[in-house]
């Protein structure tokens, strides 16, 4: 028996995977729960860090049995049934196939939504939400079951980014924020510190470390070598830190869109080629700079890009204005509205 206003969200988060998927799924979950009265649970296969984040936000987690790798679709179907979900939201990058999604949907009569997913899974979904990155814009939808929602307005962010006051990128003294996401899986933070140490001029630097940061020894070594003062904040109020930043150097991911919503000009380092291609959408929109794969970028290249933005108020102001026009921070609410409407119509 399906409970129309029950939703199951499938995602994972860990030090290796990062926490971006979990963060944006929690944003959608909050909107479904608080604005639509939905009962929301999460199905998670791996990553105690992500599970802790979800439980800490007040949501139940349906875990996977040890053998779930060989029976993924069965576990997902059973999870949907266990919470009597009327909707299933998928935000995964794993082996779940189009046929698996179709089987789960057909056997449970659940409404399926995918988040930022360019795989064939989207063709078995009732609705797919994607940012306007090159990979999404060149997708074909022949044989798709449902609707495609592609655009800046469908980027899921925590509601703080819709409510927070925009950053003042001209305030003095200038402040550079360094943030490599919840875990910094490639250990890019020490390299950025090395880069900023190459610069002259007066500016403050804040290094924001996420809860999954595991490169403490390398960070301490980098800080010991530098001649510049760095403030290090672990698991702090990232929204406040962003709001008071002149510009940011960040790992591409959900953080990139968070910075855009607050109008903070950013330099992005990517973890993968796919991320680098996605980052090009922000570059083409004139709201960020992308340096490509972070491990392939030298400290000198980071320093040059940072200095160019620090000394040019006009460019920063233009980037800030364009970004807040494109990303308003209300994407999670729009996704929740769409899913809730489908739940009620289906029920």
Rosetta blueprint (number, residue, H / E / L):
1 X L
2 X L
3 X L
4 X L
5 X L
6 X E
7 X E
8 X E
9 X E
10 X E
11 X L
12 X L
13 X L
14 X E
15 X L
16 X L
17 X L
18 X E
19 X L
20 X H
21 X H
22 X H
23 X H
24 X H
25 X H
26 X H
27 X H
28 X H
29 X H
30 X H
31 X H
32 X H
33 X H
34 X H
35 X H
36 X H
37 X L
38 X L
39 X E
40 X E
41 X E
42 X E
43 X E
44 X E
45 X L
46 X L
47 X L
48 X H
49 X H
50 X H
51 X H
52 X H
53 X H
54 X H
55 X H
56 X H
57 X L
58 X L
59 X L
60 X E
61 X E
62 X E
63 X E
64 X L
65 X L
66 X L
67 X L
68 X H
69 X H
70 X H
71 X L
72 X H
73 X H
74 X H
75 X H
76 X H
77 X H
78 X H
79 X H
80 X H
81 X H
82 X H
83 X L
84 X L
85 X L
86 X L
87 X E
88 X E
89 X E
90 X E
91 X L
92 X L
93 X L
94 X L
95 X L
96 X L
97 X L
98 X H
99 X H
100 X H
101 X H
102 X H
103 X H
104 X H
105 X H
106 X H
107 X H
108 X H
109 X L
110 X L
111 X E
112 X E
113 X E
114 X E
115 X E
116 X L
117 X L
118 X L
119 X L
120 X H
121 X H
122 X H
123 X H
124 X H
125 X L
126 X L
127 X E
128 X E
129 X E
130 X E
131 X L
132 X L
133 X L
134 X H
135 X H
136 X H
137 X H
138 X L
139 X L
140 X L
141 X L
142 X L
143 X L
144 X L
145 X L
146 X L
147 X E
148 X E
149 X E
150 X E
151 X L
152 X H
153 X H
154 X H
155 X L
156 X L
157 X L
158 X L
159 X L
160 X H
161 X H
162 X H
163 X H
164 X L
165 X L
166 X L
167 X L
168 X L
169 X L
170 X L
171 X L
172 X L
173 X L
174 X L
175 X E
176 X E
177 X E
178 X E
179 X E
180 X L
181 X L
182 X L
183 X L
184 X L
185 X L
186 X L
187 X L
188 X L
189 X H
190 X H
191 X H
192 X H
193 X H
194 X H
195 X H
196 X H
197 X L
198 X L
199 X L
200 X L
201 X L
202 X L
203 X L
204 X E
205 X E
206 X E
207 X E
208 X E
209 X E
210 X L
211 X L
212 X L
213 X L
214 X L
215 X L
216 X H
217 X H
218 X H
219 X H
220 X H
221 X H
222 X H
223 X H
224 X H
225 X H
226 X L
227 X L
228 X L
229 X L
230 X L
231 X E
232 X E
233 X E
234 X E
235 X L
236 X L
237 X L
238 X H
239 X H
240 X H
241 X H
242 X H
243 X H
244 X L
245 X L
246 X L
247 X E
248 X E
249 X E
250 X E
251 X E
252 X L
253 X L
254 X H
255 X H
256 X H
257 X H
258 X H
259 X H
260 X H
261 X H
262 X L
263 X L
264 X L
265 X E
266 X E
267 X E
268 X E
269 X E
270 X E
271 X L
272 X L
273 X H
274 X H
275 X H
276 X H
277 X H
278 X H
279 X H
280 X H
281 X H
282 X H
283 X H
284 X H
285 X L
286 X L
287 X L
288 X E
289 X E
290 X E
291 X E
292 X E
293 X E
294 X H
295 X H
296 X H
297 X L
298 X L
299 X H
300 X H
301 X H
302 X H
303 X H
304 X H
305 X H
306 X H
307 X H
308 X H
309 X H
310 X H
311 X L
312 X L
313 X H
314 X H
315 X H
316 X H
317 X H
318 X H
319 X H
320 X H
321 X H
322 X H
323 X H
324 X H
325 X H
326 X H
327 X L
328 X L
329 X L
330 X L
331 X H
332 X H
333 X H
334 X H
335 X H
336 X H
337 X H
338 X H
339 X H
340 X H
341 X H
342 X H
343 X H
344 X H
345 X H
346 X H
347 X L
